[in-house]
C-alpha cells in the first residue's frame, strides 16, 4: 500500500442496480492532485459514476459484477493520472 496507495469505495444500490445514495470513497497513499491540478478524489468519483452509467442493466443487478467493474474503472482512472495502480476495494450494499 505504501507504494501504490489504496482506494475504498462503498455504494448502495437497489435490486435493479440503481444508486440509492452517493458513493463513499476514501483514498490513502494517493496524491491529492493530478499533474493537471485536478483533485484525485474527483477522478476516482467520476470513474465510479462513469462505470455505473456504462454497465448494462443486467450486470447492474449483480453486486459482484458491479464491484469488479468499479474496481477496474477506478484503478485505471487513477493509473492514467499517476502511473501507479492502487489497490481498490469495492463494497456493494444491496438495499
C-alpha positions, 0 to 999 in steps of 0.5 A: 500500500505504501507504494501504490496507495489504496482506494475504498469505495462503498455504494448502495444500490437497489435490486435493479442496480440503481444508486440509492445514495452517493458513493463513499470513497476514501483514498490513502497513499494517493496524491491529492492532485493530478499533474493537471491540478485536478483533485484525485478524489474527483477522478476516482468519483467520476470513474465510479459514476462513469462505470455505473452509467456504462454497465448494462442493466443486467450486470447492474443487478449483480453486486459482484459484477458491479464491484469488479467493474468499479474496481477496474474503472477506478484503478485505471482512472487513477493509473492514467493520472499517476502511473501507479495502480492502487489497490481498490476495494469495492463494497456493494450494499444491496438495499 
